[in-house]
Amino acid sequence: MNLSGNLIDDELFKFIAPGLVLNTTLVELNLSYNKIGDEGAKRLSKYLIRNQILTHLNLNNNAIGYDGSRYIAQALKLNSTL
């Protein structure tokens, strides 16, 4: 799924995240060139911890800072498919 360049920020991502959790077939997710920050990264990490289907994730050019990157890093330790 390509959601790049859609001005998705933390507030909008909180509406997208529940749909991601319910999806059981998504293997590629492109969220590049958005405005996802630390809160969005935290929500995304909760999805990544549970997901074992997604194989490609692009978060290039977002607003994820130190805290958000820590959430993602912790999720990637538990995710064996990305």
PDB file of N, CA, C and O in Angstrom:
ATOM      1  N   MET A   1       0.844  -1.154   0.000  1.00  0.00           N
ATOM      2  CA  MET A   1       0.000   0.000   0.000  1.00  0.00           C
ATOM      3  C   MET A   1       0.896   1.226   0.000  1.00  0.00           C
ATOM      4  O   MET A   1       1.821   1.329   0.806  1.00  0.00           O
ATOM      5  N   ASN A   2       0.626   2.131  -0.884  1.00  0.00           N
ATOM      6  CA  ASN A   2       1.423   3.345  -1.008  1.00  0.00           C
ATOM      7  C   ASN A   2       0.631   4.530  -0.470  1.00  0.00           C
ATOM      8  O   ASN A   2      -0.344   4.964  -1.083  1.00  0.00           O
ATOM      9  N   LEU A   3       1.052   5.045   0.670  1.00  0.00           N
ATOM     10  CA  LEU A   3       0.440   6.227   1.272  1.00  0.00           C
ATOM     11  C   LEU A   3       1.445   7.368   1.347  1.00  0.00           C
ATOM     12  O   LEU A   3       1.340   8.230   2.219  1.00  0.00           O
ATOM     13  N   SER A   4       2.407   7.380   0.450  1.00  0.00           N
ATOM     14  CA  SER A   4       3.448   8.406   0.492  1.00  0.00           C
ATOM     15  C   SER A   4       2.892   9.767   0.063  1.00  0.00           C
ATOM     16  O   SER A   4       1.999   9.855  -0.781  1.00  0.00           O
ATOM     17  N   GLY A   5       3.436  10.807   0.657  1.00  0.00           N
ATOM     18  CA  GLY A   5       3.098  12.169   0.274  1.00  0.00           C
ATOM     19  C   GLY A   5       1.646  12.557   0.496  1.00  0.00           C
ATOM     20  O   GLY A   5       1.083  13.315  -0.294  1.00  0.00           O
ATOM     21  N   ASN A   6       1.032  12.052   1.555  1.00  0.00           N
ATOM     22  CA  ASN A   6      -0.377  12.357   1.829  1.00  0.00           C
ATOM     23  C   ASN A   6      -0.578  13.255   3.042  1.00  0.00           C
ATOM     24  O   ASN A   6      -1.698  13.374   3.539  1.00  0.00           O
ATOM     25  N   LEU A   7       0.481  13.887   3.526  1.00  0.00           N
ATOM     26  CA  LEU A   7       0.417  14.781   4.687  1.00  0.00           C
ATOM     27  C   LEU A   7      -0.149  14.087   5.926  1.00  0.00           C
ATOM     28  O   LEU A   7      -0.824  14.716   6.741  1.00  0.00           O
ATOM     29  N   ILE A   8       0.128  12.792   6.062  1.00  0.00           N
ATOM     30  CA  ILE A   8      -0.325  12.040   7.228  1.00  0.00           C
ATOM     31  C   ILE A   8       0.527  12.449   8.424  1.00  0.00           C
ATOM     32  O   ILE A   8       1.751  12.317   8.404  1.00  0.00           O
ATOM     33  N   ASP A   9      -0.134  12.945   9.463  1.00  0.00           N
ATOM     34  CA  ASP A   9       0.562  13.313  10.688  1.00  0.00           C
ATOM     35  C   ASP A   9       0.107  12.376  11.806  1.00  0.00           C
ATOM     36  O   ASP A   9      -0.631  11.422  11.558  1.00  0.00           O
ATOM     37  N   ASP A  10       0.545  12.645  13.024  1.00  0.00           N
ATOM     38  CA  ASP A  10       0.198  11.784  14.153  1.00  0.00           C
ATOM     39  C   ASP A  10      -1.310  11.706  14.365  1.00  0.00           C
ATOM     40  O   ASP A  10      -1.847  10.637  14.654  1.00  0.00           O
ATOM     41  N   GLU A  11      -1.985  12.836  14.222  1.00  0.00           N
ATOM     42  CA  GLU A  11      -3.432  12.890  14.428  1.00  0.00           C
ATOM     43  C   GLU A  11      -4.168  12.031  13.399  1.00  0.00           C
ATOM     44  O   GLU A  11      -5.082  11.288  13.759  1.00  0.00           O
ATOM     45  N   LEU A  12      -3.791  12.119  12.154  1.00  0.00           N
ATOM     46  CA  LEU A  12      -4.429  11.320  11.102  1.00  0.00           C
ATOM     47  C   LEU A  12      -4.043   9.847  11.216  1.00  0.00           C
ATOM     48  O   LEU A  12      -4.856   8.962  10.949  1.00  0.00           O
ATOM     49  N   PHE A  13      -2.801   9.592  11.612  1.00  0.00           N
ATOM     50  CA  PHE A  13      -2.353   8.207  11.702  1.00  0.00           C
ATOM     51  C   PHE A  13      -3.109   7.423  12.767  1.00  0.00           C
ATOM     52  O   PHE A  13      -3.224   6.201  12.672  1.00  0.00           O
ATOM     53  N   LYS A  14      -3.627   8.116  13.785  1.00  0.00           N
ATOM     54  CA  LYS A  14      -4.374   7.399  14.814  1.00  0.00           C
ATOM     55  C   LYS A  14      -5.668   6.806  14.253  1.00  0.00           C
ATOM     56  O   LYS A  14      -6.231   5.891  14.854  1.00  0.00           O
ATOM     57  N   PHE A  15      -6.151   7.310  13.109  1.00  0.00           N
ATOM     58  CA  PHE A  15      -7.316   6.736  12.452  1.00  0.00           C
ATOM     59  C   PHE A  15      -6.927   5.615  11.483  1.00  0.00           C
ATOM     60  O   PHE A  15      -7.736   4.732  11.197  1.00  0.00           O
ATOM     61  N   ILE A  16      -5.713   5.650  10.988  1.00  0.00           N
ATOM     62  CA  ILE A  16      -5.218   4.636  10.051  1.00  0.00           C
ATOM     63  C   ILE A  16      -4.752   3.381  10.788  1.00  0.00           C
ATOM     64  O   ILE A  16      -4.960   2.265  10.312  1.00  0.00           O
ATOM     65  N   ALA A  17      -4.129   3.565  11.938  1.00  0.00           N
ATOM     66  CA  ALA A  17      -3.522   2.459  12.688  1.00  0.00           C
ATOM     67  C   ALA A  17      -4.487   1.312  12.990  1.00  0.00           C
ATOM     68  O   ALA A  17      -4.101   0.156  12.818  1.00  0.00           O
ATOM     69  N   PRO A  18      -5.730   1.572  13.433  1.00  0.00           N
ATOM     70  CA  PRO A  18      -6.628   0.438  13.709  1.00  0.00           C
ATOM     71  C   PRO A  18      -6.917  -0.409  12.473  1.00  0.00           C
ATOM     72  O   PRO A  18      -7.077  -1.625  12.581  1.00  0.00           O
ATOM     73  N   GLY A  19      -6.983   0.214  11.315  1.00  0.00           N
ATOM     74  CA  GLY A  19      -7.183  -0.533  10.075  1.00  0.00           C
ATOM     75  C   GLY A  19      -5.989  -1.409   9.743  1.00  0.00           C
ATOM     76  O   GLY A  19      -6.150  -2.513   9.223  1.00  0.00           O
ATOM     77  N   LEU A  20      -4.802  -0.926  10.040  1.00  0.00           N
ATOM     78  CA  LEU A  20      -3.603  -1.729   9.816  1.00  0.00           C
ATOM     79  C   LEU A  20      -3.608  -2.968  10.696  1.00  0.00           C
ATOM     80  O   LEU A  20      -3.249  -4.058  10.250  1.00  0.00           O
ATOM     81  N   VAL A  21      -4.013  -2.798  11.936  1.00  0.00           N
ATOM     82  CA  VAL A  21      -4.040  -3.920  12.878  1.00  0.00           C
ATOM     83  C   VAL A  21      -4.993  -5.011  12.393  1.00  0.00           C
ATOM     84  O   VAL A  21      -4.715  -6.198  12.564  1.00  0.00           O
ATOM     85  N   LEU A  22      -6.101  -4.621  11.798  1.00  0.00           N
ATOM     86  CA  LEU A  22      -7.092  -5.593  11.325  1.00  0.00           C
ATOM     87  C   LEU A  22      -6.689  -6.268  10.013  1.00  0.00           C
ATOM     88  O   LEU A  22      -7.199  -7.338   9.682  1.00  0.00           O
ATOM     89  N   ASN A  23      -5.782  -5.650   9.272  1.00  0.00           N
ATOM     90  CA  ASN A  23      -5.395  -6.189   7.973  1.00  0.00           C
ATOM     91  C   ASN A  23      -4.459  -7.388   8.134  1.00  0.00           C
ATOM     92  O   ASN A  23      -3.484  -7.336   8.883  1.00  0.00           O
ATOM     93  N   THR A  24      -4.775  -8.464   7.417  1.00  0.00           N
ATOM     94  CA  THR A  24      -3.961  -9.686   7.511  1.00  0.00           C
ATOM     95  C   THR A  24      -3.251 -10.023   6.209  1.00  0.00           C
ATOM     96  O   THR A  24      -2.673 -11.104   6.094  1.00  0.00           O
ATOM     97  N   THR A  25      -3.276  -9.130   5.224  1.00  0.00           N
ATOM     98  CA  THR A  25      -2.671  -9.445   3.930  1.00  0.00           C
ATOM     99  C   THR A  25      -1.631  -8.434   3.457  1.00  0.00           C
ATOM    100  O   THR A  25      -0.949  -8.680   2.463  1.00  0.00           O
ATOM    101  N   LEU A  26      -1.499  -7.323   4.135  1.00  0.00           N
ATOM    102  CA  LEU A  26      -0.597  -6.255   3.709  1.00  0.00           C
ATOM    103  C   LEU A  26       0.866  -6.672   3.884  1.00  0.00           C
ATOM    104  O   LEU A  26       1.300  -6.977   4.995  1.00  0.00           O
ATOM    105  N   VAL A  27       1.625  -6.684   2.778  1.00  0.00           N
ATOM    106  CA  VAL A  27       3.035  -7.062   2.846  1.00  0.00           C
ATOM    107  C   VAL A  27       3.974  -5.877   2.626  1.00  0.00           C
ATOM    108  O   VAL A  27       5.154  -5.953   2.969  1.00  0.00           O
ATOM    109  N   GLU A  28       3.466  -4.790   2.059  1.00  0.00           N
ATOM    110  CA  GLU A  28       4.312  -3.626   1.804  1.00  0.00           C
ATOM    111  C   GLU A  28       3.548  -2.361   2.195  1.00  0.00           C
ATOM    112  O   GLU A  28       2.392  -2.179   1.813  1.00  0.00           O
ATOM    113  N   LEU A  29       4.205  -1.494   2.957  1.00  0.00           N
ATOM    114  CA  LEU A  29       3.585  -0.252   3.410  1.00  0.00           C
ATOM    115  C   LEU A  29       4.565   0.895   3.206  1.00  0.00           C
ATOM    116  O   LEU A  29       5.659   0.902   3.771  1.00  0.00           O
ATOM    117  N   ASN A  30       4.162   1.853   2.399  1.00  0.00           N
ATOM    118  CA  ASN A  30       4.990   3.022   2.117  1.00  0.00           C
ATOM    119  C   ASN A  30       4.336   4.245   2.754  1.00  0.00           C
ATOM    120  O   ASN A  30       3.301   4.718   2.284  1.00  0.00           O
ATOM    121  N   LEU A  31       4.935   4.748   3.813  1.00  0.00           N
ATOM    122  CA  LEU A  31       4.463   5.944   4.508  1.00  0.00           C
ATOM    123  C   LEU A  31       5.451   7.099   4.354  1.00  0.00           C
ATOM    124  O   LEU A  31       5.462   8.020   5.171  1.00  0.00           O
ATOM    125  N   SER A  32       6.268   7.052   3.326  1.00  0.00           N
ATOM    126  CA  SER A  32       7.297   8.074   3.134  1.00  0.00           C
ATOM    127  C   SER A  32       6.686   9.436   2.799  1.00  0.00           C
ATOM    128  O   SER A  32       5.550   9.531   2.336  1.00  0.00           O
ATOM    129  N   TYR A  33       7.464  10.473   3.042  1.00  0.00           N
ATOM    130  CA  TYR A  33       7.092  11.854   2.728  1.00  0.00           C
ATOM    131  C   TYR A  33       5.764  12.259   3.337  1.00  0.00           C
ATOM    132  O   TYR A  33       4.902  12.830   2.668  1.00  0.00           O
ATOM    133  N   ASN A  34       5.614  11.955   4.619  1.00  0.00           N
ATOM    134  CA  ASN A  34       4.466  12.382   5.392  1.00  0.00           C
ATOM    135  C   ASN A  34       4.962  13.192   6.580  1.00  0.00           C
ATOM    136  O   ASN A  34       6.102  13.657   6.576  1.00  0.00           O
ATOM    137  N   LYS A  35       4.136  13.366   7.582  1.00  0.00           N
ATOM    138  CA  LYS A  35       4.513  14.157   8.758  1.00  0.00           C
ATOM    139  C   LYS A  35       4.347  13.354  10.040  1.00  0.00           C
ATOM    140  O   LYS A  35       4.009  13.899  11.090  1.00  0.00           O
ATOM    141  N   ILE A  36       4.587  12.061   9.940  1.00  0.00           N
ATOM    142  CA  ILE A  36       4.446  11.187  11.107  1.00  0.00           C
ATOM    143  C   ILE A  36       5.564  11.505  12.099  1.00  0.00           C
ATOM    144  O   ILE A  36       6.742  11.544  11.744  1.00  0.00           O
ATOM    145  N   GLY A  37       5.166  11.728  13.340  1.00  0.00           N
ATOM    146  CA  GLY A  37       6.120  12.059  14.398  1.00  0.00           C
ATOM    147  C   GLY A  37       6.234  10.935  15.404  1.00  0.00           C
ATOM    148  O   GLY A  37       5.963   9.774  15.096  1.00  0.00           O
ATOM    149  N   ASP A  38       6.637  11.295  16.608  1.00  0.00           N
ATOM    150  CA  ASP A  38       6.880  10.305  17.649  1.00  0.00           C
ATOM    151  C   ASP A  38       5.612   9.560  18.071  1.00  0.00           C
ATOM    152  O   ASP A  38       5.656   8.351  18.295  1.00  0.00           O
ATOM    153  N   GLU A  39       4.488  10.266  18.181  1.00  0.00           N
ATOM    154  CA  GLU A  39       3.241   9.598  18.575  1.00  0.00           C
ATOM    155  C   GLU A  39       2.772   8.616  17.493  1.00  0.00           C
ATOM    156  O   GLU A  39       2.303   7.521  17.804  1.00  0.00           O
ATOM    157  N   GLY A  40       2.900   9.007  16.250  1.00  0.00           N
ATOM    158  CA  GLY A  40       2.553   8.104  15.152  1.00  0.00           C
ATOM    159  C   GLY A  40       3.474   6.902  15.124  1.00  0.00           C
ATOM    160  O   GLY A  40       3.033   5.784  14.858  1.00  0.00           O
ATOM    161  N   ALA A  41       4.745   7.121  15.395  1.00  0.00           N
ATOM    162  CA  ALA A  41       5.708   6.018  15.447  1.00  0.00           C
ATOM    163  C   ALA A  41       5.371   5.057  16.575  1.00  0.00           C
ATOM    164  O   ALA A  41       5.539   3.845  16.437  1.00  0.00           O
ATOM    165  N   LYS A  42       4.898   5.594  17.683  1.00  0.00           N
ATOM    166  CA  LYS A  42       4.504   4.750  18.812  1.00  0.00           C
ATOM    167  C   LYS A  42       3.329   3.856  18.407  1.00  0.00           C
ATOM    168  O   LYS A  42       3.321   2.662  18.705  1.00  0.00           O
ATOM    169  N   ARG A  43       2.347   4.434  17.734  1.00  0.00           N
ATOM    170  CA  ARG A  43       1.203   3.643  17.257  1.00  0.00           C
ATOM    171  C   ARG A  43       1.648   2.602  16.230  1.00  0.00           C
ATOM    172  O   ARG A  43       1.202   1.455  16.263  1.00  0.00           O
ATOM    173  N   LEU A  44       2.519   3.009  15.330  1.00  0.00           N
ATOM    174  CA  LEU A  44       3.017   2.085  14.314  1.00  0.00           C
ATOM    175  C   LEU A  44       3.784   0.945  14.954  1.00  0.00           C
ATOM    176  O   LEU A  44       3.676  -0.197  14.507  1.00  0.00           O
ATOM    177  N   SER A  45       4.550   1.226  15.983  1.00  0.00           N
ATOM    178  CA  SER A  45       5.334   0.169  16.632  1.00  0.00           C
ATOM    179  C   SER A  45       4.426  -0.885  17.262  1.00  0.00           C
ATOM    180  O   SER A  45       4.769  -2.067  17.270  1.00  0.00           O
ATOM    181  N   LYS A  46       3.283  -0.475  17.786  1.00  0.00           N
ATOM    182  CA  LYS A  46       2.328  -1.441  18.350  1.00  0.00           C
ATOM    183  C   LYS A  46       1.817  -2.379  17.269  1.00  0.00           C
ATOM    184  O   LYS A  46       1.599  -3.565  17.516  1.00  0.00           O
ATOM    185  N   TYR A  47       1.627  -1.843  16.073  1.00  0.00           N
ATOM    186  CA  TYR A  47       1.225  -2.665  14.928  1.00  0.00           C
ATOM    187  C   TYR A  47       2.359  -3.612  14.531  1.00  0.00           C
ATOM    188  O   TYR A  47       2.120  -4.792  14.276  1.00  0.00           O
ATOM    189  N   LEU A  48       3.565  -3.110  14.478  1.00  0.00           N
ATOM    190  CA  LEU A  48       4.707  -3.916  14.036  1.00  0.00           C
ATOM    191  C   LEU A  48       5.024  -5.064  14.993  1.00  0.00           C
ATOM    192  O   LEU A  48       5.482  -6.123  14.566  1.00  0.00           O
ATOM    193  N   ILE A  49       4.782  -4.854  16.273  1.00  0.00           N
ATOM    194  CA  ILE A  49       5.045  -5.909  17.260  1.00  0.00           C
ATOM    195  C   ILE A  49       4.179  -7.127  16.978  1.00  0.00           C
ATOM    196  O   ILE A  49       4.643  -8.262  17.091  1.00  0.00           O
ATOM    197  N   ARG A  50       2.925  -6.895  16.611  1.00  0.00           N
ATOM    198  CA  ARG A  50       1.976  -7.992  16.391  1.00  0.00           C
ATOM    199  C   ARG A  50       2.026  -8.558  14.974  1.00  0.00           C
ATOM    200  O   ARG A  50       1.617  -9.697  14.748  1.00  0.00           O
ATOM    201  N   ASN A  51       2.518  -7.783  14.033  1.00  0.00           N
ATOM    202  CA  ASN A  51       2.442  -8.177  12.627  1.00  0.00           C
ATOM    203  C   ASN A  51       3.590  -9.094  12.225  1.00  0.00           C
ATOM    204  O   ASN A  51       4.753  -8.818  12.520  1.00  0.00           O
ATOM    205  N   GLN A  52       3.251 -10.185  11.553  1.00  0.00           N
ATOM    206  CA  GLN A  52       4.266 -11.103  11.027  1.00  0.00           C
ATOM    207  C   GLN A  52       4.086 -11.323   9.531  1.00  0.00           C
ATOM    208  O   GLN A  52       4.553 -12.325   8.989  1.00  0.00           O
ATOM    209  N   ILE A  53       3.414 -10.393   8.864  1.00  0.00           N
ATOM    210  CA  ILE A  53       3.166 -10.503   7.421  1.00  0.00           C
ATOM    211  C   ILE A  53       3.916  -9.430   6.638  1.00  0.00           C
ATOM    212  O   ILE A  53       4.427  -9.699   5.550  1.00  0.00           O
ATOM    213  N   LEU A  54       3.987  -8.224   7.179  1.00  0.00           N
ATOM    214  CA  LEU A  54       4.614  -7.101   6.494  1.00  0.00           C
ATOM    215  C   LEU A  54       6.104  -7.379   6.263  1.00  0.00           C
ATOM    216  O   LEU A  54       6.830  -7.721   7.197  1.00  0.00           O
ATOM    217  N   THR A  55       6.546  -7.230   5.024  1.00  0.00           N
ATOM    218  CA  THR A  55       7.950  -7.483   4.701  1.00  0.00           C
ATOM    219  C   THR A  55       8.703  -6.217   4.287  1.00  0.00           C
ATOM    220  O   THR A  55       9.933  -6.198   4.326  1.00  0.00           O
ATOM    221  N   HIS A  56       7.988  -5.159   3.893  1.00  0.00           N
ATOM    222  CA  HIS A  56       8.623  -3.915   3.452  1.00  0.00           C
ATOM    223  C   HIS A  56       7.919  -2.727   4.099  1.00  0.00           C
ATOM    224  O   HIS A  56       6.692  -2.627   4.065  1.00  0.00           O
ATOM    225  N   LEU A  57       8.705  -1.829   4.689  1.00  0.00           N
ATOM    226  CA  LEU A  57       8.172  -0.630   5.324  1.00  0.00           C
ATOM    227  C   LEU A  57       9.071   0.541   4.959  1.00  0.00           C
ATOM    228  O   LEU A  57      10.286   0.475   5.140  1.00  0.00           O
ATOM    229  N   ASN A  58       8.474   1.613   4.446  1.00  0.00           N
ATOM    230  CA  ASN A  58       9.235   2.810   4.096  1.00  0.00           C
ATOM    231  C   ASN A  58       8.718   3.972   4.933  1.00  0.00           C
ATOM    232  O   ASN A  58       7.564   4.377   4.794  1.00  0.00           O
ATOM    233  N   LEU A  59       9.568   4.504   5.796  1.00  0.00           N
ATOM    234  CA  LEU A  59       9.238   5.658   6.630  1.00  0.00           C
ATOM    235  C   LEU A  59      10.106   6.866   6.285  1.00  0.00           C
ATOM    236  O   LEU A  59      10.225   7.794   7.084  1.00  0.00           O
ATOM    237  N   ASN A  60      10.699   6.857   5.123  1.00  0.00           N
ATOM    238  CA  ASN A  60      11.594   7.919   4.688  1.00  0.00           C
ATOM    239  C   ASN A  60      10.909   9.287   4.745  1.00  0.00           C
ATOM    240  O   ASN A  60       9.743   9.428   4.373  1.00  0.00           O
ATOM    241  N   ASN A  61      11.645  10.277   5.211  1.00  0.00           N
ATOM    242  CA  ASN A  61      11.227  11.670   5.215  1.00  0.00           C
ATOM    243  C   ASN A  61       9.931  11.906   5.988  1.00  0.00           C
ATOM    244  O   ASN A  61       8.945  12.389   5.431  1.00  0.00           O
ATOM    245  N   ASN A  62       9.944  11.567   7.254  1.00  0.00           N
ATOM    246  CA  ASN A  62       8.867  11.877   8.177  1.00  0.00           C
ATOM    247  C   ASN A  62       9.441  12.736   9.294  1.00  0.00           C
ATOM    248  O   ASN A  62      10.573  13.206   9.187  1.00  0.00           O
ATOM    249  N   ALA A  63       8.692  12.946  10.347  1.00  0.00           N
ATOM    250  CA  ALA A  63       9.144  13.789  11.459  1.00  0.00           C
ATOM    251  C   ALA A  63       9.395  12.965  12.715  1.00  0.00           C
ATOM    252  O   ALA A  63       9.220  13.453  13.832  1.00  0.00           O
ATOM    253  N   ILE A  64       9.802  11.722  12.529  1.00  0.00           N
ATOM    254  CA  ILE A  64      10.046  10.825  13.652  1.00  0.00           C
ATOM    255  C   ILE A  64      11.364  11.219  14.328  1.00  0.00           C
ATOM    256  O   ILE A  64      12.421  11.263  13.699  1.00  0.00           O
ATOM    257  N   GLY A  65      11.265  11.500  15.623  1.00  0.00           N
ATOM    258  CA  GLY A  65      12.439  11.913  16.393  1.00  0.00           C
ATOM    259  C   GLY A  65      13.038  10.758  17.178  1.00  0.00           C
ATOM    260  O   GLY A  65      12.809   9.585  16.881  1.00  0.00           O
ATOM    261  N   TYR A  66      13.801  11.124  18.176  1.00  0.00           N
ATOM    262  CA  TYR A  66      14.511  10.140  18.987  1.00  0.00           C
ATOM    263  C   TYR A  66      13.563   9.152  19.666  1.00  0.00           C
ATOM    264  O   TYR A  66      13.767   7.941  19.581  1.00  0.00           O
ATOM    265  N   ASP A  67      12.530   9.659  20.339  1.00  0.00           N
ATOM    266  CA  ASP A  67      11.594   8.776  21.044  1.00  0.00           C
ATOM    267  C   ASP A  67      10.871   7.844  20.081  1.00  0.00           C
ATOM    268  O   ASP A  67      10.741   6.649  20.348  1.00  0.00           O
ATOM    269  N   GLY A  68      10.404   8.385  18.965  1.00  0.00           N
ATOM    270  CA  GLY A  68       9.711   7.565  17.979  1.00  0.00           C
ATOM    271  C   GLY A  68      10.601   6.488  17.397  1.00  0.00           C
ATOM    272  O   GLY A  68      10.157   5.364  17.164  1.00  0.00           O
ATOM    273  N   SER A  69      11.844   6.827  17.165  1.00  0.00           N
ATOM    274  CA  SER A  69      12.770   5.838  16.611  1.00  0.00           C
ATOM    275  C   SER A  69      13.048   4.721  17.620  1.00  0.00           C
ATOM    276  O   SER A  69      13.285   3.577  17.234  1.00  0.00           O
ATOM    277  N   ARG A  70      13.019   5.052  18.895  1.00  0.00           N
ATOM    278  CA  ARG A  70      13.196   4.024  19.932  1.00  0.00           C
ATOM    279  C   ARG A  70      12.018   3.053  19.943  1.00  0.00           C
ATOM    280  O   ARG A  70      12.208   1.847  20.100  1.00  0.00           O
ATOM    281  N   TYR A  71      10.802   3.577  19.777  1.00  0.00           N
ATOM    282  CA  TYR A  71       9.625   2.706  19.709  1.00  0.00           C
ATOM    283  C   TYR A  71       9.730   1.754  18.512  1.00  0.00           C
ATOM    284  O   TYR A  71       9.474   0.556  18.634  1.00  0.00           O
ATOM    285  N   ILE A  72      10.105   2.299  17.372  1.00  0.00           N
ATOM    286  CA  ILE A  72      10.243   1.479  16.158  1.00  0.00           C
ATOM    287  C   ILE A  72      11.341   0.430  16.353  1.00  0.00           C
ATOM    288  O   ILE A  72      11.164  -0.727  15.973  1.00  0.00           O
ATOM    289  N   ALA A  73      12.460   0.824  16.937  1.00  0.00           N
ATOM    290  CA  ALA A  73      13.566  -0.113  17.159  1.00  0.00           C
ATOM    291  C   ALA A  73      13.142  -1.271  18.055  1.00  0.00           C
ATOM    292  O   ALA A  73      13.475  -2.424  17.783  1.00  0.00           O
ATOM    293  N   GLN A  74      12.413  -0.967  19.114  1.00  0.00           N
ATOM    294  CA  GLN A  74      11.942  -2.030  20.010  1.00  0.00           C
ATOM    295  C   GLN A  74      10.998  -2.980  19.278  1.00  0.00           C
ATOM    296  O   GLN A  74      11.055  -4.192  19.480  1.00  0.00           O
ATOM    297  N   ALA A  75      10.139  -2.437  18.437  1.00  0.00           N
ATOM    298  CA  ALA A  75       9.201  -3.275  17.679  1.00  0.00           C
ATOM    299  C   ALA A  75       9.959  -4.174  16.702  1.00  0.00           C
ATOM    300  O   ALA A  75       9.603  -5.338  16.518  1.00  0.00           O
ATOM    301  N   LEU A  76      10.988  -3.638  16.088  1.00  0.00           N
ATOM    302  CA  LEU A  76      11.748  -4.423  15.115  1.00  0.00           C
ATOM    303  C   LEU A  76      12.519  -5.563  15.764  1.00  0.00           C
ATOM    304  O   LEU A  76      12.837  -6.556  15.109  1.00  0.00           O
ATOM    305  N   LYS A  77      12.816  -5.422  17.045  1.00  0.00           N
ATOM    306  CA  LYS A  77      13.467  -6.530  17.756  1.00  0.00           C
ATOM    307  C   LYS A  77      12.547  -7.734  17.845  1.00  0.00           C
ATOM    308  O   LYS A  77      13.009  -8.874  17.887  1.00  0.00           O
ATOM    309  N   LEU A  78      11.236  -7.480  17.873  1.00  0.00           N
ATOM    310  CA  LEU A  78      10.255  -8.562  18.026  1.00  0.00           C
ATOM    311  C   LEU A  78       9.644  -9.003  16.696  1.00  0.00           C
ATOM    312  O   LEU A  78       9.026 -10.065  16.619  1.00  0.00           O
ATOM    313  N   ASN A  79       9.813  -8.205  15.668  1.00  0.00           N
ATOM    314  CA  ASN A  79       9.243  -8.512  14.360  1.00  0.00           C
ATOM    315  C   ASN A  79      10.283  -9.243  13.521  1.00  0.00           C
ATOM    316  O   ASN A  79      11.355  -8.702  13.247  1.00  0.00           O
ATOM    317  N   SER A  80       9.973 -10.464  13.115  1.00  0.00           N
ATOM    318  CA  SER A  80      10.961 -11.265  12.380  1.00  0.00           C
ATOM    319  C   SER A  80      10.780 -11.225  10.861  1.00  0.00           C
ATOM    320  O   SER A  80      11.552 -11.861  10.143  1.00  0.00           O
ATOM    321  N   THR A  81       9.790 -10.503  10.358  1.00  0.00           N
ATOM    322  CA  THR A  81       9.552 -10.505   8.921  1.00  0.00           C
ATOM    323  C   THR A  81      10.042  -9.243   8.212  1.00  0.00           C
ATOM    324  O   THR A  81      10.290  -9.275   7.007  1.00  0.00           O
ATOM    325  N   LEU A  82      10.183  -8.147   8.930  1.00  0.00           N
ATOM    326  CA  LEU A  82      10.667  -6.917   8.292  1.00  0.00           C
ATOM    327  C   LEU A  82      12.176  -6.947   8.140  1.00  0.00           C
ATOM    328  O   LEU A  82      12.764  -5.997   7.624  1.00  0.00           O
TER     329      LEU A  82
END
